[in-house]
């Protein structure tokens, strides 16, 4: 099995490893936001439903929300973003992750786009 990465229409990625999933924003999203200057992360233990606002991203251009791609409980947040929010720009798919969620309904992931579908989705936006 290994890691499965899926994408949302709000340009989040979610990488599942068992019942825990890591969430971040895509390269496309961070390019549109521009330089990220502040990230507001949720409390550990917060329950989120699919589509709920889970974090706030402030850039030089705008403020945006990170929506939960799936329902569950926040079990970890990326505290490195407090000191260095630019990680979202420099490493959106790796070091710039936002939260980890313990999934309450792993089947929700099946409804999200795979990498190929997301690439097609983005191409239509450009």
URLINHU-V412515 format. One record per residue. RES is the residue in three letters. PSI is psi as a letter, one per 30 degrees, with the letter a starting at -180 (NA if undefined). Layout:
# URLINHU-V412515
res & psi
RES & PSI
RES & PSI
This chain:
# URLINHU-V412515
res & psi
UNK & d
UNK & a
UNK & k
UNK & k
UNK & k
UNK & l
UNK & l
UNK & l
UNK & f
UNK & g
UNK & h
UNK & l
UNK & l
UNK & k
UNK & j
UNK & k
UNK & j
UNK & b
UNK & g
UNK & k
UNK & k
UNK & k
UNK & k
UNK & a
UNK & l
UNK & l
UNK & e
UNK & e
UNK & e
UNK & e
UNK & e
UNK & e
UNK & e
UNK & a
UNK & k
UNK & k
UNK & f
UNK & k
UNK & k
UNK & j
UNK & l
UNK & l
UNK & k
UNK & k
UNK & f
UNK & k
UNK & k
UNK & k
UNK & l
UNK & k
UNK & f
UNK & l
UNK & k
UNK & f
UNK & l
UNK & k
UNK & k
UNK & k
UNK & l
UNK & f
UNK & e
UNK & l
UNK & k
UNK & l
UNK & k
UNK & k
UNK & k
UNK & j
UNK & f
UNK & l
UNK & l
UNK & a
UNK & k
UNK & j
UNK & f
UNK & k
UNK & l
UNK & j
UNK & f
UNK & f
UNK & f
UNK & e
UNK & f
UNK & i
UNK & f
UNK & f
UNK & f
UNK & e
UNK & e
UNK & f
UNK & h
UNK & e
UNK & g
UNK & d
UNK & f
UNK & g
UNK & l
UNK & e
UNK & l
UNK & k
UNK & k
UNK & j
UNK & k
UNK & f
UNK & i
UNK & f
UNK & f
UNK & f
UNK & e
UNK & f
UNK & f
UNK & l
UNK & k
UNK & l
UNK & e
UNK & e
UNK & e
UNK & e
UNK & e
UNK & e
UNK & e
UNK & e
UNK & e
UNK & f
UNK & f
UNK & NA
